[in-house]
């Protein structure tokens, strides 16, 4: 299996958006073998995937408020690891 992550964040330093920030996280991985009931003998294949999470927020001193949107592409499939469990749908927190 091959996997990679890319994270980016931009924070506004000037003007009326001073303290606001935007960013995202991209995870991509190739096909991998999954597990059912902790038993590797089943050789379940989890297909390759790419998943995107985005966020916006505002920071001022010790105060920081942030909103995240997970699984922005609403990808259906399995969690990004070797555990065989369904991926949560598009969600915000």
Backbone as XML, in Angstrom:
<?xml version="1.0"?>
<chain id="A" units="angstrom">
  <residue number="1" name="UNK">
    <atom name="N" x="0.841" y="-1.175" z="0.000"/>
    <atom name="CA" x="0.000" y="0.000" z="0.000"/>
    <atom name="C" x="0.888" y="1.241" z="0.000"/>
  </residue>
  <residue number="2" name="UNK">
    <atom name="N" x="0.464" y="2.247" z="-0.738"/>
    <atom name="CA" x="1.107" y="3.554" z="-0.754"/>
    <atom name="C" x="0.074" y="4.577" z="-0.294"/>
  </residue>
  <residue number="3" name="UNK">
    <atom name="N" x="0.522" y="5.531" z="0.530"/>
    <atom name="CA" x="-0.403" y="6.546" z="1.035"/>
    <atom name="C" x="0.322" y="7.881" z="1.137"/>
  </residue>
  <residue number="4" name="UNK">
    <atom name="N" x="-0.442" y="8.954" z="1.023"/>
    <atom name="CA" x="0.128" y="10.285" z="1.163"/>
    <atom name="C" x="-0.900" y="11.262" z="1.691"/>
  </residue>
  <residue number="5" name="UNK">
    <atom name="N" x="-0.425" y="12.285" z="2.379"/>
    <atom name="CA" x="-1.283" y="13.331" z="2.931"/>
    <atom name="C" x="-0.732" y="14.689" z="2.525"/>
  </residue>
  <residue number="6" name="UNK">
    <atom name="N" x="-1.626" y="15.627" z="2.295"/>
    <atom name="CA" x="-1.239" y="16.992" z="1.992"/>
    <atom name="C" x="-2.152" y="17.902" z="2.803"/>
  </residue>
  <residue number="7" name="UNK">
    <atom name="N" x="-1.549" y="18.795" z="3.586"/>
    <atom name="CA" x="-2.319" y="19.728" z="4.399"/>
    <atom name="C" x="-1.890" y="21.146" z="4.057"/>
  </residue>
  <residue number="8" name="UNK">
    <atom name="N" x="-2.853" y="22.038" z="3.963"/>
    <atom name="CA" x="-2.551" y="23.442" z="3.676"/>
    <atom name="C" x="-3.455" y="24.333" z="4.515"/>
  </residue>
  <residue number="9" name="UNK">
    <atom name="N" x="-2.902" y="25.472" z="4.947"/>
    <atom name="CA" x="-3.676" y="26.448" z="5.717"/>
    <atom name="C" x="-3.204" y="27.841" z="5.319"/>
  </residue>
  <residue number="10" name="UNK">
    <atom name="N" x="-4.159" y="28.728" z="5.088"/>
    <atom name="CA" x="-3.844" y="30.116" z="4.791"/>
    <atom name="C" x="-4.537" y="30.992" z="5.822"/>
  </residue>
  <residue number="11" name="UNK">
    <atom name="N" x="-3.759" y="31.851" z="6.479"/>
    <atom name="CA" x="-4.321" y="32.763" z="7.472"/>
    <atom name="C" x="-4.194" y="34.192" z="6.967"/>
  </residue>
  <residue number="12" name="UNK">
    <atom name="N" x="-5.297" y="34.933" z="7.009"/>
    <atom name="CA" x="-5.311" y="36.324" z="6.579"/>
    <atom name="C" x="-4.656" y="37.184" z="7.653"/>
  </residue>
  <residue number="13" name="UNK">
    <atom name="N" x="-3.709" y="38.027" z="7.253"/>
    <atom name="CA" x="-2.959" y="38.840" z="8.210"/>
    <atom name="C" x="-3.372" y="40.308" z="8.205"/>
  </residue>
  <residue number="14" name="UNK">
    <atom name="N" x="-4.000" y="40.751" z="7.127"/>
    <atom name="CA" x="-4.349" y="42.171" z="6.996"/>
    <atom name="C" x="-5.818" y="42.340" z="6.644"/>
  </residue>
  <residue number="15" name="UNK">
    <atom name="N" x="-6.312" y="43.549" z="6.833"/>
    <atom name="CA" x="-7.663" y="43.896" z="6.417"/>
    <atom name="C" x="-8.736" y="43.365" z="7.344"/>
  </residue>
  <residue number="16" name="UNK">
    <atom name="N" x="-9.970" y="43.424" z="6.863"/>
    <atom name="CA" x="-11.110" y="43.029" z="7.695"/>
    <atom name="C" x="-11.165" y="41.521" z="7.945"/>
  </residue>
  <residue number="17" name="UNK">
    <atom name="N" x="-10.409" y="40.720" z="7.195"/>
    <atom name="CA" x="-10.357" y="39.262" z="7.441"/>
    <atom name="C" x="-9.215" y="38.862" z="8.382"/>
  </residue>
  <residue number="18" name="UNK">
    <atom name="N" x="-8.522" y="39.848" z="8.959"/>
    <atom name="CA" x="-7.407" y="39.561" z="9.859"/>
    <atom name="C" x="-7.815" y="38.539" z="10.934"/>
  </residue>
  <residue number="19" name="UNK">
    <atom name="N" x="-7.083" y="37.443" z="11.030"/>
    <atom name="CA" x="-7.376" y="36.393" z="12.004"/>
    <atom name="C" x="-8.162" y="35.232" z="11.431"/>
  </residue>
  <residue number="20" name="UNK">
    <atom name="N" x="-8.797" y="35.428" z="10.283"/>
    <atom name="CA" x="-9.551" y="34.330" z="9.649"/>
    <atom name="C" x="-8.578" y="33.418" z="8.907"/>
  </residue>
  <residue number="21" name="UNK">
    <atom name="N" x="-8.948" y="32.159" z="8.766"/>
    <atom name="CA" x="-8.109" y="31.221" z="8.016"/>
    <atom name="C" x="-8.972" y="30.183" z="7.311"/>
  </residue>
  <residue number="22" name="UNK">
    <atom name="N" x="-8.402" y="29.612" z="6.262"/>
    <atom name="CA" x="-9.034" y="28.532" z="5.493"/>
    <atom name="C" x="-7.971" y="27.470" z="5.239"/>
  </residue>
  <residue number="23" name="UNK">
    <atom name="N" x="-8.413" y="26.249" z="5.048"/>
    <atom name="CA" x="-7.444" y="25.200" z="4.770"/>
    <atom name="C" x="-8.110" y="23.898" z="4.390"/>
  </residue>
  <residue number="24" name="UNK">
    <atom name="N" x="-7.279" y="22.917" z="4.170"/>
    <atom name="CA" x="-7.800" y="21.615" z="3.803"/>
    <atom name="C" x="-6.778" y="20.515" z="4.010"/>
  </residue>
  <residue number="25" name="UNK">
    <atom name="N" x="-7.255" y="19.309" z="3.928"/>
    <atom name="CA" x="-6.446" y="18.115" z="4.107"/>
    <atom name="C" x="-6.866" y="17.114" z="3.043"/>
  </residue>
  <residue number="26" name="UNK">
    <atom name="N" x="-5.898" y="16.595" z="2.310"/>
    <atom name="CA" x="-6.144" y="15.591" z="1.284"/>
    <atom name="C" x="-5.401" y="14.326" z="1.654"/>
  </residue>
  <residue number="27" name="UNK">
    <atom name="N" x="-6.107" y="13.213" z="1.659"/>
    <atom name="CA" x="-5.487" y="11.908" z="1.910"/>
    <atom name="C" x="-5.749" y="11.043" z="0.688"/>
  </residue>
  <residue number="28" name="UNK">
    <atom name="N" x="-4.716" y="10.374" z="0.215"/>
    <atom name="CA" x="-4.855" y="9.449" z="-0.911"/>
    <atom name="C" x="-4.085" y="8.177" z="-0.584"/>
  </residue>
  <residue number="29" name="UNK">
    <atom name="N" x="-4.636" y="7.046" z="-0.991"/>
    <atom name="CA" x="-3.932" y="5.787" z="-0.769"/>
    <atom name="C" x="-4.307" y="4.788" z="-1.858"/>
  </residue>
  <residue number="30" name="UNK">
    <atom name="N" x="-3.403" y="3.857" z="-2.070"/>
    <atom name="CA" x="-3.649" y="2.805" z="-3.044"/>
    <atom name="C" x="-4.447" y="1.679" z="-2.384"/>
  </residue>
  <residue number="31" name="UNK">
    <atom name="N" x="-4.848" y="0.725" z="-3.171"/>
    <atom name="CA" x="-5.604" y="-0.417" z="-2.659"/>
    <atom name="C" x="-4.825" y="-1.103" z="-1.533"/>
  </residue>
  <residue number="32" name="UNK">
    <atom name="N" x="-5.542" y="-1.601" z="-0.549"/>
    <atom name="CA" x="-4.895" y="-2.290" z="0.564"/>
    <atom name="C" x="-5.736" y="-3.484" z="0.993"/>
  </residue>
  <residue number="33" name="UNK">
    <atom name="N" x="-5.157" y="-4.311" z="1.824"/>
    <atom name="CA" x="-5.869" y="-5.472" z="2.348"/>
    <atom name="C" x="-6.543" y="-5.092" z="3.648"/>
  </residue>
  <residue number="34" name="UNK">
    <atom name="N" x="-7.775" y="-5.520" z="3.837"/>
    <atom name="CA" x="-8.519" y="-5.218" z="5.056"/>
    <atom name="C" x="-8.653" y="-6.431" z="5.952"/>
  </residue>
  <residue number="35" name="UNK">
    <atom name="N" x="-9.230" y="-6.206" z="7.113"/>
    <atom name="CA" x="-9.369" y="-7.240" z="8.135"/>
    <atom name="C" x="-10.836" y="-7.377" z="8.526"/>
  </residue>
  <residue number="36" name="UNK">
    <atom name="N" x="-11.286" y="-8.595" z="8.727"/>
    <atom name="CA" x="-12.606" y="-8.851" z="9.299"/>
    <atom name="C" x="-12.384" y="-9.626" z="10.584"/>
  </residue>
  <residue number="37" name="UNK">
    <atom name="N" x="-12.919" y="-9.106" z="11.673"/>
    <atom name="CA" x="-12.823" y="-9.756" z="12.985"/>
    <atom name="C" x="-11.380" y="-10.090" z="13.355"/>
  </residue>
  <residue number="38" name="UNK">
    <atom name="N" x="-10.459" y="-9.172" z="13.076"/>
    <atom name="CA" x="-9.031" y="-9.335" z="13.406"/>
    <atom name="C" x="-8.391" y="-10.559" z="12.767"/>
  </residue>
  <residue number="39" name="UNK">
    <atom name="N" x="-8.922" y="-11.023" z="11.655"/>
    <atom name="CA" x="-8.392" y="-12.223" z="10.997"/>
    <atom name="C" x="-7.927" y="-11.863" z="9.587"/>
  </residue>
  <residue number="40" name="UNK">
    <atom name="N" x="-6.620" y="-11.910" z="9.334"/>
    <atom name="CA" x="-6.046" y="-11.560" z="8.040"/>
    <atom name="C" x="-6.323" y="-12.621" z="6.970"/>
  </residue>
  <residue number="41" name="UNK">
    <atom name="N" x="-6.841" y="-13.757" z="7.322"/>
    <atom name="CA" x="-7.059" y="-14.839" z="6.359"/>
    <atom name="C" x="-8.169" y="-14.533" z="5.358"/>
  </residue>
  <residue number="42" name="UNK">
    <atom name="N" x="-9.017" y="-13.555" z="5.661"/>
    <atom name="CA" x="-10.118" y="-13.233" z="4.753"/>
    <atom name="C" x="-9.649" y="-12.473" z="3.513"/>
  </residue>
  <residue number="43" name="UNK">
    <atom name="N" x="-8.520" y="-11.784" z="3.572"/>
    <atom name="CA" x="-7.949" y="-11.044" z="2.460"/>
    <atom name="C" x="-8.963" y="-10.155" z="1.743"/>
  </residue>
  <residue number="44" name="UNK">
    <atom name="N" x="-9.656" y="-9.339" z="2.494"/>
    <atom name="CA" x="-10.607" y="-8.384" z="1.946"/>
    <atom name="C" x="-9.817" y="-7.221" z="1.347"/>
  </residue>
  <residue number="45" name="UNK">
    <atom name="N" x="-10.166" y="-6.788" z="0.155"/>
    <atom name="CA" x="-9.479" y="-5.677" z="-0.494"/>
    <atom name="C" x="-10.268" y="-4.377" z="-0.308"/>
  </residue>
  <residue number="46" name="UNK">
    <atom name="N" x="-9.567" y="-3.352" z="0.146"/>
    <atom name="CA" x="-10.151" y="-2.027" z="0.261"/>
    <atom name="C" x="-9.605" y="-1.232" z="-0.924"/>
  </residue>
  <residue number="47" name="UNK">
    <atom name="N" x="-10.481" y="-0.714" z="-1.802"/>
    <atom name="CA" x="-10.014" y="-0.043" z="-3.022"/>
    <atom name="C" x="-9.254" y="1.251" z="-2.735"/>
  </residue>
  <residue number="48" name="UNK">
    <atom name="N" x="-8.509" y="1.714" z="-3.727"/>
    <atom name="CA" x="-7.786" y="2.976" z="-3.591"/>
    <atom name="C" x="-8.791" y="4.120" z="-3.378"/>
  </residue>
  <residue number="49" name="UNK">
    <atom name="N" x="-8.306" y="5.213" z="-2.807"/>
    <atom name="CA" x="-9.212" y="6.306" z="-2.493"/>
    <atom name="C" x="-8.481" y="7.627" z="-2.407"/>
  </residue>
  <residue number="50" name="UNK">
    <atom name="N" x="-9.251" y="8.678" z="-2.463"/>
    <atom name="CA" x="-8.795" y="10.036" z="-2.161"/>
    <atom name="C" x="-9.916" y="10.694" z="-1.374"/>
  </residue>
  <residue number="51" name="UNK">
    <atom name="N" x="-9.570" y="11.345" z="-0.283"/>
    <atom name="CA" x="-10.577" y="11.975" z="0.563"/>
    <atom name="C" x="-10.141" y="13.385" z="0.909"/>
  </residue>
  <residue number="52" name="UNK">
    <atom name="N" x="-11.102" y="14.314" z="0.936"/>
    <atom name="CA" x="-10.819" y="15.720" z="1.166"/>
    <atom name="C" x="-11.602" y="16.239" z="2.371"/>
  </residue>
  <residue number="53" name="UNK">
    <atom name="N" x="-10.915" y="16.960" z="3.244"/>
    <atom name="CA" x="-11.522" y="17.628" z="4.387"/>
    <atom name="C" x="-11.152" y="19.102" z="4.301"/>
  </residue>
  <residue number="54" name="UNK">
    <atom name="N" x="-12.106" y="19.991" z="4.532"/>
    <atom name="CA" x="-11.837" y="21.421" z="4.495"/>
    <atom name="C" x="-12.211" y="22.073" z="5.813"/>
  </residue>
  <residue number="55" name="UNK">
    <atom name="N" x="-11.619" y="23.235" z="6.089"/>
    <atom name="CA" x="-11.956" y="23.942" z="7.310"/>
    <atom name="C" x="-11.833" y="25.449" z="7.124"/>
  </residue>
  <residue number="56" name="UNK">
    <atom name="N" x="-12.588" y="26.181" z="7.927"/>
    <atom name="CA" x="-12.509" y="27.638" z="8.014"/>
    <atom name="C" x="-12.537" y="27.997" z="9.492"/>
  </residue>
  <residue number="57" name="UNK">
    <atom name="N" x="-11.906" y="29.084" z="9.834"/>
    <atom name="CA" x="-11.905" y="29.464" z="11.238"/>
    <atom name="C" x="-11.458" y="30.888" z="11.456"/>
  </residue>
  <residue number="58" name="UNK">
    <atom name="N" x="-11.435" y="31.262" z="12.723"/>
    <atom name="CA" x="-11.013" y="32.591" z="13.132"/>
    <atom name="C" x="-10.240" y="32.461" z="14.438"/>
  </residue>
  <residue number="59" name="UNK">
    <atom name="N" x="-9.041" y="33.039" z="14.475"/>
    <atom name="CA" x="-8.201" y="32.982" z="15.674"/>
    <atom name="C" x="-7.833" y="34.401" z="16.099"/>
  </residue>
  <residue number="60" name="UNK">
    <atom name="N" x="-7.944" y="34.643" z="17.386"/>
    <atom name="CA" x="-7.587" y="35.947" z="17.954"/>
    <atom name="C" x="-7.065" y="35.692" z="19.358"/>
  </residue>
  <residue number="61" name="UNK">
    <atom name="N" x="-5.768" y="35.859" z="19.573"/>
    <atom name="CA" x="-5.172" y="35.560" z="20.871"/>
    <atom name="C" x="-5.319" y="34.077" z="21.188"/>
  </residue>
  <residue number="62" name="UNK">
    <atom name="N" x="-5.864" y="33.786" z="22.366"/>
    <atom name="CA" x="-6.085" y="32.392" z="22.746"/>
    <atom name="C" x="-7.428" y="31.849" z="22.267"/>
  </residue>
  <residue number="63" name="UNK">
    <atom name="N" x="-8.217" y="32.677" z="21.620"/>
    <atom name="CA" x="-9.535" y="32.300" z="21.119"/>
    <atom name="C" x="-9.405" y="31.754" z="19.698"/>
  </residue>
  <residue number="64" name="UNK">
    <atom name="N" x="-9.982" y="30.611" z="19.433"/>
    <atom name="CA" x="-9.951" y="30.008" z="18.098"/>
    <atom name="C" x="-11.247" y="29.231" z="17.881"/>
  </residue>
  <residue number="65" name="UNK">
    <atom name="N" x="-12.002" y="29.600" z="16.865"/>
    <atom name="CA" x="-13.230" y="28.889" z="16.531"/>
    <atom name="C" x="-13.060" y="28.366" z="15.107"/>
  </residue>
  <residue number="66" name="UNK">
    <atom name="N" x="-13.515" y="27.132" z="14.885"/>
    <atom name="CA" x="-13.255" y="26.488" z="13.602"/>
    <atom name="C" x="-14.419" y="25.591" z="13.216"/>
  </residue>
  <residue number="67" name="UNK">
    <atom name="N" x="-14.704" y="25.515" z="11.919"/>
    <atom name="CA" x="-15.713" y="24.600" z="11.379"/>
    <atom name="C" x="-15.021" y="23.699" z="10.355"/>
  </residue>
  <residue number="68" name="UNK">
    <atom name="N" x="-15.267" y="22.407" z="10.450"/>
    <atom name="CA" x="-14.672" y="21.428" z="9.540"/>
    <atom name="C" x="-15.759" y="20.756" z="8.708"/>
  </residue>
  <residue number="69" name="UNK">
    <atom name="N" x="-15.445" y="20.434" z="7.478"/>
    <atom name="CA" x="-16.317" y="19.627" z="6.632"/>
    <atom name="C" x="-15.506" y="18.397" z="6.245"/>
  </residue>
  <residue number="70" name="UNK">
    <atom name="N" x="-15.952" y="17.245" z="6.695"/>
    <atom name="CA" x="-15.237" y="15.992" z="6.469"/>
    <atom name="C" x="-15.862" y="15.248" z="5.290"/>
  </residue>
  <residue number="71" name="UNK">
    <atom name="N" x="-15.042" y="14.554" z="4.537"/>
    <atom name="CA" x="-15.479" y="13.764" z="3.380"/>
    <atom name="C" x="-16.242" y="14.655" z="2.389"/>
  </residue>
  <residue number="72" name="UNK">
    <atom name="N" x="-15.610" y="15.744" z="1.971"/>
    <atom name="CA" x="-16.258" y="16.741" z="1.108"/>
    <atom name="C" x="-16.737" y="16.172" z="-0.228"/>
  </residue>
  <residue number="73" name="UNK">
    <atom name="N" x="-16.134" y="15.119" z="-0.703"/>
    <atom name="CA" x="-16.568" y="14.499" z="-1.958"/>
    <atom name="C" x="-17.670" y="13.476" z="-1.730"/>
  </residue>
  <residue number="74" name="UNK">
    <atom name="N" x="-18.056" y="13.287" z="-0.456"/>
    <atom name="CA" x="-19.083" y="12.312" z="-0.077"/>
    <atom name="C" x="-18.765" y="10.917" z="-0.642"/>
  </residue>
  <residue number="75" name="UNK">
    <atom name="N" x="-17.491" y="10.559" z="-0.533"/>
    <atom name="CA" x="-17.010" y="9.279" z="-1.036"/>
    <atom name="C" x="-17.617" y="8.141" z="-0.219"/>
  </residue>
  <residue number="76" name="UNK">
    <atom name="N" x="-18.156" y="7.163" z="-0.902"/>
    <atom name="CA" x="-18.685" y="5.985" z="-0.236"/>
    <atom name="C" x="-17.615" y="4.905" z="-0.280"/>
  </residue>
  <residue number="77" name="UNK">
    <atom name="N" x="-17.500" y="4.143" z="0.754"/>
    <atom name="CA" x="-16.476" y="3.111" z="0.780"/>
    <atom name="C" x="-16.123" y="2.767" z="2.208"/>
  </residue>
  <residue number="78" name="UNK">
    <atom name="N" x="-14.840" y="2.627" z="2.451"/>
    <atom name="CA" x="-14.375" y="2.185" z="3.758"/>
    <atom name="C" x="-13.380" y="3.163" z="4.352"/>
  </residue>
  <residue number="79" name="UNK">
    <atom name="N" x="-13.224" y="3.097" z="5.665"/>
    <atom name="CA" x="-12.328" y="3.966" z="6.409"/>
    <atom name="C" x="-10.906" y="3.827" z="5.865"/>
  </residue>
  <residue number="80" name="UNK">
    <atom name="N" x="-10.137" y="4.918" z="5.932"/>
    <atom name="CA" x="-8.800" y="4.973" z="5.363"/>
    <atom name="C" x="-7.771" y="4.257" z="6.226"/>
  </residue>
  <residue number="81" name="UNK">
    <atom name="N" x="-7.930" y="2.995" z="6.456"/>
    <atom name="CA" x="-6.952" y="2.197" z="7.183"/>
    <atom name="C" x="-7.227" y="0.749" z="6.815"/>
  </residue>
  <residue number="82" name="UNK">
    <atom name="N" x="-6.660" y="-0.171" z="7.535"/>
    <atom name="CA" x="-6.908" y="-1.566" z="7.193"/>
    <atom name="C" x="-8.059" y="-2.172" z="7.993"/>
  </residue>
  <residue number="83" name="UNK">
    <atom name="N" x="-8.861" y="-1.340" z="8.629"/>
    <atom name="CA" x="-10.056" y="-1.845" z="9.305"/>
    <atom name="C" x="-11.210" y="-1.821" z="8.325"/>
  </residue>
  <residue number="84" name="UNK">
    <atom name="N" x="-11.984" y="-2.835" z="8.294"/>
    <atom name="CA" x="-13.063" y="-2.981" z="7.318"/>
    <atom name="C" x="-14.344" y="-2.416" z="7.917"/>
  </residue>
  <residue number="85" name="UNK">
    <atom name="N" x="-14.499" y="-1.080" z="7.876"/>
    <atom name="CA" x="-15.707" y="-0.437" z="8.382"/>
    <atom name="C" x="-16.102" y="0.685" z="7.432"/>
  </residue>
  <residue number="86" name="UNK">
    <atom name="N" x="-17.406" y="0.937" z="7.279"/>
    <atom name="CA" x="-17.879" y="1.942" z="6.317"/>
    <atom name="C" x="-17.404" y="3.347" z="6.652"/>
  </residue>
  <residue number="87" name="UNK">
    <atom name="N" x="-17.176" y="4.129" z="5.606"/>
    <atom name="CA" x="-16.791" y="5.533" z="5.739"/>
    <atom name="C" x="-18.029" y="6.360" z="6.075"/>
  </residue>
  <residue number="88" name="UNK">
    <atom name="N" x="-17.891" y="7.295" z="7.003"/>
    <atom name="CA" x="-19.002" y="8.204" z="7.332"/>
    <atom name="C" x="-19.290" y="9.104" z="6.127"/>
  </residue>
  <residue number="89" name="UNK">
    <atom name="N" x="-20.551" y="9.485" z="5.910"/>
    <atom name="CA" x="-20.885" y="10.369" z="4.784"/>
    <atom name="C" x="-20.391" y="11.793" z="5.049"/>
  </residue>
  <residue number="90" name="UNK">
    <atom name="N" x="-20.627" y="12.676" z="4.103"/>
    <atom name="CA" x="-20.310" y="14.092" z="4.247"/>
    <atom name="C" x="-20.836" y="14.583" z="5.591"/>
  </residue>
  <residue number="91" name="UNK">
    <atom name="N" x="-19.984" y="15.243" z="6.373"/>
    <atom name="CA" x="-20.414" y="15.726" z="7.688"/>
    <atom name="C" x="-19.677" y="17.007" z="8.052"/>
  </residue>
  <residue number="92" name="UNK">
    <atom name="N" x="-20.274" y="17.793" z="8.910"/>
    <atom name="CA" x="-19.675" y="19.048" z="9.365"/>
    <atom name="C" x="-19.655" y="19.058" z="10.885"/>
  </residue>
  <residue number="93" name="UNK">
    <atom name="N" x="-18.607" y="19.658" z="11.411"/>
    <atom name="CA" x="-18.483" y="19.813" z="12.858"/>
    <atom name="C" x="-17.634" y="20.996" z="13.185"/>
  </residue>
</chain>
